[in-house]
Amino acid sequence: MKQIKLLLLLITTLSMLIAGCVNPSLPDKNIPAPTDSDLPVSTAAEPFDADVSEITESDPSDPVVSEPEELIVSVDCATNELINKYDAVEEFDEAGDQKIILTTNLAVKNFRFIEIGYQEEDGSIKFFENKALFSLDEFLPNKPFVVTWMEQGAIPHRGVAFDDENGATRHFYLSMSGEDGSVLLVEFP
């Protein structure tokens, strides 16, 4: 008998806790929604208090200031279907079996496909641009760069470098994802 009372007490307590978790922000369906007759109505006899001098229109000659678009350089495995979406591509064939395509959303100056060098310094590896293998004065959104390459071990050996919209040189190494085998661009200083 004591066990049944304890069980009923436990069930009652749990029911109250669960009922307390119900979302109180949901509208109660038993409360009627306001109708047009519930809203205040302005009549012609009431004065309109707006100061017309405060109402301004924007001058169409005012320049619209918008945030500049962020530069994005992307890499993907190159398929014939993907390459055929473009009228023209820049190509560089290096010994290898992996064909990748690099694209950009904005024009990029001084674009280079590079050999990556590295040195060990204070227990960490520092990457640097060793030499340019292929270069473009301008890398354009409508003309991607296709390269054949081969990943060689865990230390990156190929990458890209370019001057961004602020004139700063940015460096990225190519790497393969350990999760899905996709190609990645990883920025390094």
Secondary structure, DSSP 8 states (H G I E B T S, - for coil): -HHHHHHHHHHHHHHHHHHHTS-TTS--TTS----GGGS----TTS-----GGG-----TTS----------EEEEE--HHHHTTSS--EEEE-SSSEEEEEEESS-EEEEEEEEEEEEEETTEEEEEEEEEEEEEEEEBTTB-EEEEE---SSS--EEEEEE-TTS-EEEEEEEE-TTT--EEEEEE-
